[in-house]
Amino acid sequence: MMNQEEFIRISNQFGTPSFVFDLEKLRNRVNAMKEIVGGKYQLCYSIKANPFLIPEMVKLVDHLEVCSPGELDICENLKVPGEMIIYSGVNKGAVDIEEAITYGAGVLTAESLHHMDLIQMVAEKLNRTVDVLPRLNSGTQFGMSKEDLVSILTNPGKYGNIHVVGVHYFVGTQRKKLEKQREELQMLREFFTEAKETYGFDLQRLEYGPGLAVPLFQGDDFSDTLQPLKELHSSLAEVCEFADLTIEMGRFIATECGTYVTSVADLKSVGDLNYCILDGGMNHVNYLGQMMGMKQPVIDQLANDRDAHETYCLCGSLCTTNDVMVRKIEMKKLELGDVLAFHNIGAYSVTEGIHLFLSRTMPRIILRNKENDYVLARDFKKTSTINTPNV
């Protein structure tokens, strides 16, 4: 696994700010997850967590969840096998649906009766039969009511080109109380039973997002980050008694493999406060729920053997008071050019950051296969051209 010396070599070779995604660590994590699962159910990677991991994840998991036309474009460009794709997302238009069906997406989800109508219309036009997973609402804007789903099951003739193969269900992420997931799985068991016994509809497949939590900050328990899956496994395995189960995850898979390296650009003291300005910021780093400044991530100081310590407020490069990475942290005394490594950044930051704000250049992205085997997946990318009006 990567150590400080390797991060120093990478920062010297590629510069900062940069994301480093450790594919070796990713492989080890997914393989450990597969050992826990034991082949009883399938794994799906939600590519919204980090699309730069797609080429590796294609080799490791059973399915990829794709939530937008842009994500489908990425999969097409990377030649992802269509049958691996679960085409999801709340805003599907007829053109998007046709693209997904034409590409050969293995299954589409339906968020509403309107989605069902659109899929039927496009499938009929293409003279195709399409596998569909209606999404059951879980109390958010996602999915349809139970009543709407039942209306689909009881009116199969309305959707002659749709094969309803099961149900899609997802609540949210970073859910630590596993009793909630167990209650959901029992509810879904009861719904599958009701569908068969009351409506004569044999649902075969369940696409389920457990939203398992991963540790992110100092003070969290990092002793066994796979423990939530281990604890929930028996309940998930029981699902296989009534459905073919796929569990859909992004953050749980990708978080640990990512590190963000950034350099000290400026240092100053104002009264009793020491400010450190970094060459990155909240435009690149987005821990859960934009909790920047309120929590302390796991941070390494690279190549710093100084004895003196200082307390710093770590800030980014954006001209906004919101750009506080850590409000108060004690570190070895910093100097200009020092490099910091923010860990557990493999999920979402690379896509969720407000990269266009202030037209700052986007970071490099490095994929590490193993020590001294690095691929520059994306170079520094100017955003000023995107923000310049055509006049």
C-alpha positions in Angstrom: 0.0 0.0 0.0 1.0 3.6 -0.5 3.2 5.3 2.0 4.4 8.9 2.5 7.5 8.4 0.4 5.4 7.3 -2.6 3.1 10.3 -2.2 6.1 12.5 -2.2 7.3 10.9 -5.5 3.9 11.4 -7.0 3.6 15.0 -6.0 7.1 15.7 -7.3 6.3 14.0 -10.6 2.8 15.2 -11.2 2.5 18.4 -9.2 -0.4 19.6 -7.1 -3.3 19.8 -6.7 -3.9 16.2 -7.8 -6.2 13.3 -7.1 -4.5 9.9 -6.7 -6.7 6.9 -7.0 -5.0 3.7 -5.8 -6.4 0.9 -8.0 -4.5 -1.8 -6.1 -6.3 -0.7 -2.9 -9.6 -0.6 -4.8 -9.0 -4.2 -6.1 -8.2 -5.5 -2.6 -11.4 -3.9 -1.2 -13.7 -5.2 -3.8 -12.2 -8.7 -3.6 -12.6 -8.6 0.2 -16.3 -7.6 -0.3 -16.7 -10.5 -2.8 -15.4 -12.9 -0.2 -18.0 -11.7 2.3 -20.8 -11.9 -0.3 -19.7 -15.4 -1.2 -21.5 -15.3 -4.6 -24.9 -15.2 -3.0 -25.8 -11.8 -4.5 -24.2 -9.4 -7.0 -22.3 -6.1 -6.7 -23.1 -3.0 -8.6 -20.9 0.1 -8.7 -22.6 3.5 -8.9 -20.3 5.4 -11.2 -21.4 8.8 -10.0 -19.1 8.2 -7.0 -16.0 8.3 -9.3 -16.2 7.6 -13.1 -12.4 7.4 -13.3 -12.6 4.0 -11.7 -14.8 2.6 -14.4 -12.1 0.7 -16.4 -11.0 -1.1 -13.2 -14.6 -1.7 -11.9 -15.7 -3.3 -15.1 -13.3 -6.1 -14.2 -14.4 -6.4 -10.6 -18.2 -6.0 -10.3 -21.3 -7.4 -11.9 -23.0 -4.2 -12.9 -22.5 -0.4 -13.2 -25.3 2.0 -12.3 -25.5 4.9 -14.8 -27.6 7.9 -13.7 -27.4 10.4 -16.6 -26.9 10.7 -20.4 -23.4 12.0 -19.7 -22.5 9.0 -17.6 -23.8 6.8 -20.4 -21.6 8.7 -22.9 -18.6 7.9 -20.6 -19.5 4.2 -20.6 -19.9 4.2 -24.4 -16.5 6.0 -24.8 -14.9 3.4 -22.5 -16.7 0.5 -24.4 -18.4 -0.8 -21.2 -20.4 -3.9 -22.1 -24.0 -2.7 -22.4 -25.4 -5.7 -20.5 -23.5 -4.5 -17.4 -25.4 -1.2 -17.3 -28.3 -0.4 -15.0 -29.6 2.8 -16.5 -31.1 4.8 -13.7 -31.8 8.5 -12.9 -34.8 10.8 -12.3 -34.7 12.8 -15.5 -35.0 10.5 -18.5 -36.2 11.8 -21.8 -37.2 9.8 -24.9 -33.8 10.6 -26.6 -31.9 9.4 -23.5 -34.0 6.2 -23.3 -33.5 5.4 -26.9 -29.7 5.9 -26.6 -29.6 3.5 -23.6 -31.7 0.9 -25.3 -29.8 1.2 -28.6 -26.5 0.8 -26.8 -27.8 -2.4 -25.1 -28.2 -1.3 -21.5 -29.0 -4.5 -19.5 -31.9 -2.9 -17.6 -33.6 0.5 -17.2 -35.2 1.8 -14.0 -38.4 3.7 -14.1 -38.9 6.5 -11.6 -42.5 7.2 -12.4 -45.5 6.2 -14.5 -44.3 8.9 -17.0 -41.0 7.0 -17.3 -42.9 3.8 -17.9 -44.8 5.5 -20.7 -41.6 6.9 -22.3 -39.9 3.5 -22.1 -42.9 1.8 -23.7 -43.1 4.4 -26.5 -39.4 4.1 -27.3 -39.3 0.3 -27.0 -42.3 0.0 -29.3 -40.7 2.4 -31.8 -37.5 0.2 -31.8 -39.5 -3.0 -31.8 -37.7 -4.1 -28.6 -38.7 -5.7 -25.3 -36.9 -3.9 -22.5 -36.2 -5.1 -19.0 -37.3 -2.5 -16.4 -37.0 -2.1 -12.7 -39.7 0.3 -11.4 -38.3 2.2 -8.4 -40.3 2.2 -5.2 -40.4 5.5 -3.4 -38.6 5.6 0.0 -39.8 9.0 1.2 -37.8 11.3 -1.1 -38.2 12.6 -4.6 -37.0 9.3 -6.0 -39.2 6.5 -7.2 -42.9 6.0 -7.4 -45.6 5.2 -4.9 -46.6 1.7 -4.0 -50.0 2.4 -5.6 -48.3 3.4 -8.9 -46.1 0.3 -8.9 -49.1 -1.9 -8.2 -51.0 -0.2 -11.1 -48.1 -1.3 -13.4 -48.3 -4.9 -12.2 -52.0 -5.1 -12.6 -52.0 -3.5 -16.1 -49.4 -5.5 -18.0 -51.1 -5.0 -21.3 -50.4 -1.3 -21.2 -46.7 -2.0 -21.4 -46.4 -4.6 -24.1 -42.8 -3.9 -24.8 -41.7 -3.8 -21.2 -40.7 -6.7 -19.1 -40.9 -5.7 -15.4 -38.2 -7.9 -13.9 -38.2 -6.6 -10.3 -37.9 -3.5 -8.1 -35.3 -0.8 -7.5 -35.0 0.6 -3.9 -32.6 3.0 -2.4 -32.8 5.4 0.5 -29.5 7.2 1.0 -25.9 7.0 2.0 -23.8 6.8 5.2 -26.5 5.0 7.1 -25.0 3.6 10.2 -28.1 2.0 11.9 -28.3 -1.3 10.1 -31.7 -2.1 11.8 -33.2 0.4 9.2 -31.8 -1.7 6.3 -33.2 -4.9 7.9 -36.6 -3.3 8.2 -36.5 -2.2 4.5 -35.5 -5.7 3.4 -38.4 -7.2 5.4 -40.8 -4.6 3.8 -39.5 -5.6 0.4 -39.9 -9.3 1.1 -43.6 -8.6 2.0 -44.1 -6.5 -1.2 -42.6 -9.3 -3.4 -44.9 -11.8 -1.6 -47.9 -9.5 -2.1 -47.1 -9.0 -5.7 -47.2 -12.8 -6.3 -50.1 -13.8 -4.0 -52.4 -10.9 -4.6 -51.6 -9.8 -8.1 -50.1 -12.9 -9.6 -46.9 -11.1 -10.6 -43.7 -13.0 -9.9 -41.0 -10.3 -9.4 -37.6 -11.8 -9.9 -35.0 -9.2 -9.1 -34.2 -6.6 -6.4 -31.8 -3.8 -7.0 -31.0 -2.5 -3.5 -28.8 0.3 -2.2 -28.0 -0.3 1.4 -26.1 3.0 1.8 -23.5 1.4 4.1 -21.3 3.9 6.0 -17.6 4.4 5.8 -15.4 6.3 8.2 -14.1 9.6 6.9 -12.7 11.7 9.8 -10.4 11.7 12.7 -12.1 10.0 15.6 -14.0 7.6 13.4 -13.4 3.8 13.8 -11.1 2.7 10.9 -10.3 -0.7 12.5 -12.5 -2.7 10.1 -14.2 -0.6 7.4 -15.9 -3.6 5.9 -17.8 -4.4 9.2 -21.1 -2.9 8.0 -21.2 -5.4 5.1 -20.2 -8.2 7.3 -23.0 -7.4 9.8 -25.7 -7.0 7.1 -24.6 -9.9 5.0 -26.9 -12.5 6.6 -30.0 -10.3 6.1 -28.9 -9.6 2.5 -28.4 -13.4 1.9 -31.9 -14.0 3.1 -33.2 -11.8 0.3 -32.0 -14.4 -2.1 -34.8 -16.7 -0.9 -37.3 -14.5 -2.8 -35.3 -12.5 -5.4 -32.1 -12.2 -7.3 -30.3 -9.5 -5.3 -27.9 -6.9 -6.5 -26.5 -4.4 -4.0 -25.7 -1.0 -5.4 -22.9 1.1 -3.8 -20.5 3.9 -4.6 -19.1 5.5 -1.5 -18.6 2.2 0.3 -16.5 0.9 -2.6 -14.5 3.9 -3.6 -13.8 6.1 -0.6 -10.6 4.5 0.7 -8.8 4.3 -2.6 -8.5 8.1 -3.1 -6.1 10.8 -1.8 -5.9 14.5 -2.6 -2.5 16.1 -2.6 -2.2 19.8 -2.3 0.6 22.3 -1.5 0.9 25.2 0.8 0.6 28.4 -1.3 0.6 31.0 1.5 1.0 31.4 5.3 0.0 34.3 7.5 -0.9 35.1 11.1 -3.7 37.4 12.1 -3.8 38.0 15.8 -3.7 34.5 17.4 -4.8 32.8 14.2 -2.4 31.1 11.7 -3.9 30.7 8.3 -2.6 28.3 5.7 -3.7 28.8 2.1 -3.6 25.7 0.0 -3.5 25.5 -3.8 -6.7 23.5 -3.7 -9.9 23.9 -1.7 -13.5 23.1 -1.4 -13.8 23.2 -5.2 -11.9 19.9 -5.2 -12.5 18.4 -1.8 -16.0 17.5 -0.7 -16.4 15.2 2.3 -19.9 14.1 3.2 -22.4 16.9 3.1 -19.9 19.7 2.6 -18.8 19.4 6.2 -15.5 21.1 5.5 -14.1 23.0 8.4 -16.5 21.2 10.9 -14.6 17.9 10.9 -11.0 16.9 10.7 -10.1 14.6 7.8 -7.2 12.2 7.9 -4.3 14.3 6.7 -0.6 13.4 6.2 2.2 16.1 6.1 4.7 14.9 3.6 8.4 15.3 4.0 8.1 17.4 7.2 10.6 16.4 9.9 10.4 19.7 11.9 9.9 19.5 15.6 8.0 22.7 16.1 4.2 22.6 16.0 1.6 25.2 15.3 -2.2 25.4 15.1 -3.6 26.3 11.7 -6.8 27.1 9.9 -6.5 25.3 6.6 -8.1 27.3 3.8 -8.4 26.8 0.0 -7.8 29.1 -2.9 -11.4 30.4 -3.4 -12.5 33.9 -2.6 -15.2 32.9 -0.2 -15.3 32.5 3.5 -16.8 29.1 3.0 -13.5 27.7 1.7 -12.2 26.4 5.0 -10.8 22.8 4.8 -10.2 22.4 8.5 -11.0 25.2 11.0 -8.5 24.2 13.6 -5.7 21.6 13.4 -2.4 21.2 15.1 0.4 20.3 12.7 4.2 20.4 12.4 5.2 23.9 11.5 4.4 24.5 7.8 6.4 26.2 5.2 5.6 27.4 1.7 5.6 24.5 -0.8 4.9 21.8 1.9 2.5 19.1 0.6 -0.5 17.7 2.5 -2.3 14.5 1.6 -6.1 14.3 2.4 -7.1 10.7 2.6 -10.4 8.8 2.0 -11.3 11.0 -1.0 -12.0 8.3 -3.6 -15.7 9.0 -3.8 -17.6 12.0 -5.1 -15.0 14.8 -4.6 -13.7 14.4 -8.2 -17.2 15.1 -9.5 -19.1 16.9 -6.7 -16.6 19.7 -6.2 -17.6 23.2 -7.4 -14.9 23.0 -10.1 -16.1 26.0 -12.2 -16.2 28.5 -9.3 -13.6 31.3 -9.9 -12.5 29.5 -13.1 -9.7 27.7 -11.2 -7.8 25.0 -13.0 -9.0 21.5 -12.3 -6.6 19.0 -10.6 -4.7 16.3 -12.3 -5.9 12.8 -11.8 -3.4 9.9 -11.4 -4.3 6.2 -11.4 -1.9 4.0 -9.4 -1.8 0.4 -10.5 1.0 -0.4 -8.1 4.2 1.3 -6.9 5.9 3.2 -9.7 3.2 2.3 -12.1 1.1 5.4 -12.7 -1.2 6.6 -15.4 -2.2 10.3 -15.9 -5.9 9.9 -16.4 -6.6 13.6 -16.8 -4.1 16.5 -17.0 -4.7 19.9 -15.4 -7.8 21.3 -17.1 -8.5 25.0 -17.4 -12.1 26.0 -16.7 -11.8 29.6 -17.9 -12.8 28.6 -21.4 -16.0 27.0 -20.1 -16.8 30.2 -18.2 -16.1 32.6 -21.1 -19.2 33.8 -23.0 -19.4 33.7 -26.7 -19.8 37.3 -27.8 
